[in-house]
Amino acid sequence: MRAVRFAGTGGPEVLRVDEVPEPRAPRGDELVVRVAASSVNGTDLGMRRGGMRIATVGRLPFTLGFDLSGTVERCGPRVTAFAPGDAVTALLGHGGGALAELVTVRQGRVALAPRSVDLMVAGGMPLAGLTALQALHERAHLHLRPSATRVLVVGATGGIGGFGVQLAALAGVHVTALARRDDLPAATDLGAHEVLAREDGPAGASGERWDVVLDTPGTTSAAGAADLLREGGVLVSTRAVSRDALLSRVRRDHLPGGRRYTAVMTAARSQDLARLARLVDDGRLRVPVDSVHPMAQAVQAHRRAQSHPVGKVVVQVGAGR
């Protein structure tokens, strides 16, 4: 079977499509999934560039891809929730492997794919969608906050940000989107009530403050968070491994006025994936897709992903539906 791998770190040109062995027969609660699509995430870009070398030590060449859509091919003897032929989505661990024609994954990381969209679209949902959902509802407890809550989504038209704007709007709160000026119409289309252009300076420069800030680039420090938040507010960063994120786990309230800085570490939970799929099928959530690239053009997909796309960059591995 074919897989997209890199043997040495660097720019997109280090990616190659190789022939690799097919996975062994599934054991226990494992599924073998025939992959239709996978999306390019920050984790893929970081690993390819060499920023996460510990995850690839002794594992080169490394197969990229951390989320997927596809069809169940085979089931292990303890699989109870799926059957061959089921269309599914999944989030893999840091071992990657989704950019291959077949992949093995445990059923707790899998959910039925939304029925209302093609698998090419569904492939853009798992990692970005789960990150936004868990950041807003598990870390910021948005579902427990009043309707007067004001939310700022930084990087509002990226993969995570596109889901974040929609999920915050679905919670019935006021959503401000921060993005590049050219992308502001897309942020409005996703449901933002107010838009701010990044080119006009840092958010909060005018004195505006928010109850919840979702920092999708993960570039705001704890000190910077204090300048964006109302009293009792929380900033959720997507950068789970940083000094400020580690400090936030030790001291819950370490900013003035009961403000908090925290980070989301995305968990692969089938129930959360199923929740996202239901929202898509109900027509309440859109998977924002920037572009779809065939597997043979993985290099071009990575180039597009690092050039500020509007939505998810998807790599087509197999057939859709």
N, C-alpha and C positions, 0 to 999 in steps of 0.2 A: 504494500500500500504506500501512498505518498504522504509526506509530512513536511511542514515548513520548519526548518531548523537553522541554527547558527553554530559554528564551531569556534568562532572567535568574536569578541565584542567589537562594536563600532557603529558605523552608520547603517542605514537600511540596506546598503549593498552587501552586507555580510549574510543576509538571508538567502537560503537556497531551498529548493524543493528536492527532497531525497526519497529514494525508495527505502523503506524500513520494514521490519517484520511485523506481521499482524499481531494483535494482543492475544495472549493465552485465553483459554476458556474461562468464563467468569466463575468466581468462587463466592460462597456465602451470599451476601446481599449485593453483589456487584452486578452491574449491567454492562454489556458491550453496546455502544451506541454508534451507528453510522452517522457521521457528522454531516450536516447540511451547511452550517455556517458558524463562524466564530467572529468576535469583534476584536478590534485592536484597542487595548486599554493602556493606561499609564504603566501598569506592571510590565506589559510586553515591551514598551519603549525603554523603561528603566533597565530591564534585564539585558536587552540587546545592546544598550549603551555601556553596560558593565557596572551599573550602580548597585546591583544586588548580587555580587559575585558569590556570596555564601550559599545562595540557592542553587548555583550551578556547579559548585565544586564537585569534581568527579563525575559529572553528568553531561559533559560535552561530547558530541553535539547535543544541543538542547532543543526540544520541540516546544515552540511557543503556543499560546492560546490558553485562556483561563476561563472562558465561558463559551457556551455552544447551544445550538439547536440541532436536532437530528431525530433519527428514528431508532427505536430499540431493536437491536439485532438479536441479542441473546441475553438470557437471564440466569443468574446464579440460583442455586437451590433454595435460598432463603429470601428471595425477592417476593414481596407480597403486594406491592402497589402498582406494578407495571407488567406489561406483556409484550412479546415481540410485535412490532408494527406500530406501537404507540409513538406519537410525535411528542417530543420532550424538549425541555430546556434544562441546563445544568450549569453549576459553578464548580470548577475544579479547584484543587488546592495549589500551593506554590510549586508543585511539580509540573504544572502546565500540561500540555499534550493535546489541547483541543484543535490545534491546526494540523490535524491528521484525519485520514479517511475513517478510521475506527479508533475509539477511545474507551477505556474502562473507567467506570465511575460508580461509587456506592449510591444506593437508592436514596439515602437521606440528603443528597445534594441535588436531587432531580425533582422536577415537577412536570406535569403535562403542559405542553406548549399551548399558548392561546390559539383557539381555533379560527379566529377571525382574521389573522394575518399570515402571510407566507412565512415559511421557516427562515428565509433570508432576513426578514424583519425581526423575527423572534430572536435571532442570534445576537441582536444588539441589546437585548434586555437584561440578562442576568446580573453581570457585575455592576454596571452603572445603576441599574434599577434598585438592586438590593442595597447598594451603598447609600443612595439617596433616601430610601425608605427607612433604613436602620439609623441613619444619621438624624433624621427629623423626628422619628417616633420613639426610638430607644434612647438616643443620647440627649435630644432636646425635648422629649415628651410633648410634642406638638399637639397630639390628640387630647391632652389634658389642659391645654391653655385656652383662654377665652378668645372669642372671635375678634376682639380688638388687637390681638397679637400682630406685631409687624415682623416680617421675615425678610432678610436680605440673602439673596443667592448670588454669590460671587462666582463668575464663570458660568453665567446662566444659560449659555447656548452650547456648552460642551456636553459630553455624554452624561455625566452625573448631574450637571446643572440643569439640563433639559428635563430630566426626571424630577429634580428637586423643585423646580418652578411649578410643575404640574401637580405634584403631590402636596405641596404647600397650599396651592390654590384649592385643591380638593378638600383640604382641612378647613376651609372657610375663613382663612386669615388674609391679611393684606400682604401682598408679595411685591418686593422690589427686586428688580433684576439688574445686575451689574455685568456689562459685556462690552465688547468693542462696538463702536458707533455703527458700523455697517451691519452688525448683527442684531441691533435693537428691535427691528420689526419682527424677527423670529422669536425673540423673547416675549414680545407682546402676544404673538400668535400662540405661544405655549400657555398663556394665562397670566402673565405678570400684570399687575395693576399700575406699576410705576417702573420706569427704566432709567438707568444712569449709564452714561458713556464712560468707559475706562479712561479715555483720552482727556476727560475733563478734570482728572485728578483723583485722589484716593476717596473712596466712600467715607462719608462722615465728615468731610472737610467743611461742609455747610452747617454742621452742627446736628444733622439728623442722626438718630440713634434707633437701634432695633432690639427686639426681644430675643430673636433667634437669628444667628448668622450661620449660613452653610458656606464654608470656604472650600470650594471644590478644587482649586489649585493647591491648597494646603500651604500657602505662603504667608499667612498672617500669624504673627507671633502672639503670645499671651499679652504682651504689653500693647500690641496693636489692637487686640480684641477689646481691651478696656476702653478704647476710644470709639468703638462702634456700638457698644451695648448700653441699653438702658439698665437701671438697677434691677438685679435679679435675672438679667439676660444671660444667654449662653451662646458661645461660638463653638461650632463643631467643625473640626478640621478633618480632611481626609488623610492627613499625614500622621499615621498612628505611631510611627517610630521617629520621635524627635524628643529633645530635652523637655519642651513644654508639655508634650503629650504624656511623657513619663511622670512629670511633676503633677499633672492633673490627676493621675491615679493615686498619688500619695496624699494630696491635699485637695479636697473637693472644692472648697471656696477659697481660692488663693488670689483673687482679684478684688479691688475695692467695690463696695456696694453690693456684695453678694453675687457679683458677676462670676461666670465660670468659663473656663477654656477646657475643652475636651476633644477627643478624637474618636473617630469611628474605625473599628477594625471589622471589615465586612465578614459576616458569617454566612456560610452556605447552608441555608435552611429551606427545605422543600416547602414548608408552609408559607414562608415569605414569598418565594417564587410563585406559588399558587395564587397568592393574594394579588401579585402584580398581573398575572395572567388573567385573573377574573376582571380586574379593572380594564385591561385592554379589551377583553371580549364584551364588556358592558359599554364600551365606547367612551370611557371616562379618562383613559390614559393612552397616550400615543407613544410609540417607540420612535424617537427622533433619529432618523437615519440620514446621514450626510451622503454616503456613497457606498456602493457594493463593488468589490473587486474580485476577479477570479483568483483562485489559489496561485496560479502561475504568475500573478502580478502582486505578490505579497510585498515586494519592495516598494511598489507604487502606493500600496495601502498604507505602509508605515510612513512614507513621505507625506501622504495626505493627513494622517493622524497627528503628525507633529507640526502641522501648519494651521492650527486653530480651526478645525472643521466645525460646522454647525450641526451637531448631532453625532451619531456613532458612525465610525468607519467599519464596515463589515467585510469579511473575507468569505467568499463562497467556496466551500470545500466540495460539496456534493449537490444533489438535486434538491430543489425546494418542493413545494406542494401547491 
